[in-house]
């Protein structure tokens, strides 16, 4: 079953939120692609499994404000997209580290008559525990959206360790704060080395880092090798290679994909159906480029 085919304008309507005066997460226009991937995947997932469980490890306040557009625009964050999905998930858990964001998200989720719970704390401590509460054979979708190296690989491994491996969508922050750890003009300090060790599946990242520092490979080649190492980590957790996919998200550029690379969305599934749906979703990777570039209004006027 393919992801539902809806016009881009309708997709943006579904993303659009009404500001309620509470805290919002500031996002750039390219983040709309990440939210669109979730929106396009949630509906067929919940239809096929007849519910399922959703765990959002870095949930935010539930509403985002899009910056660098002609006028203020607000969209639903991942938790509200999940709760607004029809037929919808059976249960949703949201984890948030910031107390004000957590309280705002609780207020917003309480207005939706669907089972959900917001927990305050570290993604690495809470998400494995929450996933452990999901019935072992129940379908589960886990979204992890770090800005840098906040999510430890040991956390990913624990999430994948249940009897029925969950579907995982994770942000691999290629060109974001992650790169500041991998200094070239000076040796990495001990704290940065420790963060990178916790982030990557194995210590092989050090070989890539050394090769780049020695000038043996380019920055682009190093990034590709870092990505490959991370994806191979999912193979080590038991996911089949053909069910591990990635989508490169860039800054808005010329239609067709030019722009500055920002991050990869990596998806791993134990399901042929889930993998098939996400493949169709990711094929629409440029579905918002022309809108972000101003070829169409970013949102319909209310």
Secondary structure, 3 states (H helix, E strand, C coil): CCCCCCCHHHHHHHHECCCCCCCCEEECCCHHHHHHHHHHHHHHHHHHHCCCEEEECCCCCCEEEECCCCCCEEEECHHHHHHHCCCCCCEEEEEECCHHHHHHHHHHHHCCCCCEEEEECCHHHHHHHHHHHCCCCCCEEEEECCCCCCCCHHHHHHHCCCCCCCEEEEEECCCCCHHHHCCCCCCCCHHHHHHHHHHCCCCCHHHHHHHHHCCCCCHHHHHHHHHHHHHHHHHHCCCCHHHEEEEEEECCCCCCCCCCEEEEEEEECCCHHHHHHHHHHHHCCCCCHHHHCCCCCCCCCC
